[in-house]
Amino acid sequence: MSKAQEWDAERARSRIQELAPLPGALLPILHALQDDFGHIDKAAVPLIADALNLSHAEVHGVITFYHDFRYTPHGKHVLKMCRAESCQAMGCEGVIRHVEDRLGVKLGATTDDQLFTLEPVYCLGNCGLSPAVMLDGKLYGRVSSDVADSLIDNALRHA
Amino acid sequence: MSRKVYIPRDAAAVSVGADAVARAMTQQIASRRLDVTVVRNGSRGMFWLEPLVEVETSAGRIAYGPVSVEALEDLIAAGMFEGKHHALCLGPTEEIPFLKKQQRLTFARCGVIDPISLSDYVSHGGYRGLEKALQHTPETIVEEIVTSGLRGRGGAGFPTGIKWRTVLKTDADQKYIVCNADEGDSGTYADRMIMEGDPFVLIEGMTIAAIAVGATSGYIYLRSEYPHAFRTLRRAIAIGYEKGYLGPDVAGSGKRFELEVRLGAGAYICGEETSLLESLEGKRGQIRFKPPVPAIEGLFGKPTVVNNVISLATVPIILEKGGPYYRDFGMGKSRGTLTIQLAGNVRHGGLVETGFGLTLRKAIYDFGGGTASGRPLRAVQVGGPLGAYFPASLLDTPLDYEAFTERKGMLGHGGVVVFDDTVDLAQQARFAMEFCAVESCGKCTPCRIGSTRGVEVIDKIIANEDRAKNLALLDDLCEVLTDGSLCALGGLISLPVQSAIRHFPEDFDRPAPSPPRPSSGQSQEARWH
């Protein structure tokens, strides 16, 4: 479950300062900001650029290159569904369609009530127990449509 | 003395309930006032038996599995702590045929020890390789690795010792050891298992590499999809520093080695070594031209050893037992052991470490027990998303780098994904191009644009529009991708596509489906906004 806090420029600045001395500090900084705030606020770009002596474009370019980083908040729960070959061999496409139908959004989108973000992922390293999904950072294996339903039900109960 | 019961902490075991079983077990032990300690070990790699619970008895470790929370009370009542019989009892763990038939060198301790106990590691032979390495000169460490015949286990199969020799011979004020833990290929999980099940063996391997080439700093570049491995590595590294195996004076040798784990951010391309280095430097993970090779100009422009997790985790046993010992396993030019990962539609999914040369058939049937669905096997993809699809008629191919190359395939990181007869190879070929479009770093035009065009052309073939013409066009496109891309993503994506067409032409010769099946994947537009 997301434990993100509201954007706070002072807090962001101190996180950036703390990590800036690391060699190749940009990815650790972006991860830290996203962990703290749930997404990377656009206002962070000039702060990072100043701290690392980069252009705004360079920071923006890195944020948009990587699938993990996002400028907008995701839903309260993030369900990553593997659609790589091993999970395909065990019918993940059917489970994905089932979840898309139930939540009314496609992979890559967030439900209108902001409760769930569905994300495609290409391998969670659980290929001996396909199909695999990750819900709020927790890994699940052998996920049938029924198992997916119970994971969603359970998340909703604790919503 | 307190008895021990082992319940894995491995992410795969946890994905089917190992944490809940461990919690329930702890409660049962407390309420029954038993003198039993729960140890969270790594996984033995028999995933169909997870959660696999082992009990230490005078007759060795006895296994039970798959164990559910509901079955626990019954198991304890039946006398599981004395190793007594129960319907879920599998007998002595080491006697389970899937394990007994293996030759575990790199994975010798995985699933046996508590992964974050340094004393467990040392009492099971850990740090003997480093001890030997410290009696060598840098040159003789490198020669030991060259002698062993170890080749890069990440997929490229380049001789590890030769890479090290280049770094050793290149003068520089700073050198680096980088572990490529961006295990992105579908069907592979050996890196994850060893990082979660025996992290010190990777740390020891990197330390030996550092001493061999004269590096004082190292990074493990770990994919962000592996949060469990991240936590385990962080703890193990902290313990390594605390106990003097990392830092300014490694094991009292006077040699410095600093180690840090860094997280990737969900880009498949960062498993390519030059993209990985760019990413570690804090840039977009776009690949670099080679030459210069990373061994000469790598991280921050300095000589860098970039090796896969399994390559580095195999270094300690080579140093401990000697290059010739390791070289005597395997076949042809593929020396030592391969960690085969059985995945997809397979009954007994799991990790099989054995000398190179086992046939694909033996791996899938003798170890894997055939398909999970019970339907006939139709295709096998070996080597991840850039590996070829093989039909059942090629199952007697030995698992060996050269044997796969000869058959226009790729052994890669040793992932074996099994498909039954419901698979549609035209859809698999389409997926390969789609994956390439999503994950291309964008540097080479054939890969960046050709992959999207590839999806469109395959869609036309499936829809039976000018089929012969479009098949010829696809062939041409594959050639452009292969010859016009700098790295393995664009360079090898033709393998799954063309092998699907070559071995399964009937799937590209069906009447057009109606209506066309919508893709469940998001569009490119959706991804970038």
Interface residues (C-beta under 8 A of the other chain):
Chain A: P23 G24 A25 L26 L27 P28 L30 H31 L52 E58 G61 V62 T64 F65 Y66 H67 D68 F69 C82 R83 A84 E85 S86 C87 Q88 A89 M90 E93 I96 R97 E100 K106 L107 G108 A109 P120 V121 Y122 C123 L124 G125 N126 C127 G128 L129 S130 A132 M134 G137 K138 L139 Y140 G141 R142
Chain B: A11 A12 V14 S15 V16 G45 F47 W48 E50 E183 G184 D185 S186 G187 T188 Y189 D191 R192 S224 E225 Y226 P227 H228 R262 L263 G264 A265 G266 A267 Y268 S279 L280 E281 G282 K283 R284 G285 Q286 F300 Q341 L342 A343 G344 N345 V346 G349 G350 L351 A372 Q381 P385 G415 V417 V418 F419 D420 V423 Q428 F431 F435 V438 E439 C441 S520 G521 Q522 A526 R527 W528
